[in-house]
Amino acid sequence: MQCGNDDAVRGMLNQLFIRNRNGVWNSYDTTIAIAYLIQSSFQHLDLLKIIHEKNPDIYAYYKYCCRMSFLSQVRDRKWNRYALCVQNDPKAIFLYFMSLCESNRNNYLGTYAYYKNFFDRISADMAFLRGIDKRKRPNYKKYYKEETLKKMYDGIANAESILYNAHNLRNKNPLSHASAELIDRNTSSSDLKKAEYDLDFLINQYIKNNLVFLQPDDLA
């Protein structure tokens, strides 16, 4: 690729595909394929399919770390504000991380169970930062109650209906409640995703309305 000879590149790729078809692919072929993919910005889909088949772990690294730069989120003002809210709360970070893990598995029930718990916990963190509760640390035992959260988010558009729906879904989630009613609903996955989106809206609006001192520059 450094020599700029397209015929040489095509010849190399052809040999890789022949070796794959003949069942003699080895670690050297993987190394060559990865070198090509990196220098071609991972544009060769057929070669990526072979990597997916031969080495799922490497493909997973490409999928989650190479398709886009993680800096896009690091530079995002919204996520910087979120990070400042939970910087002293590793359990909130863990809950959000687990919601992402379940989302990657398309486990909507698990994703929502973790995200709802994350929402309750970051709500306690934000209430503490605002000084609502005169305590030395956030009151995590208080901010899982629907009425408490409605009072906290009062003034944000549709907050009451969003929180009612969020708690209703949690109480029907088999991972949170024995009623397990979501199992019988054909729309449960879309309902859960919409509820998570709405809760994220509440967090973002609350920070912008009440915690204006949480700006990205504070991370410097």
Secondary structure, 3 states (H helix, E strand, C coil): CCCCCHHHHHHHHHHHHHHHHCCCCCHHHHHHHHHHHHHCCCCCHHHHHHHHHHCHHHHHHHHHHHCCCCHHHHCCHHHHHHHHHCCCCHHHHHHHHHHHHHHHCCCHHHHHHHHHHHHHHHHHHHHHHHCCCCCCCCCCCCCCCHHHHHHHCCCCCCHHHHHHHHHHHHHHCCCCCCCCHHHHCCCHHHHHHHHHHHHHHHHHHHHHHHCCCCCHHHHC
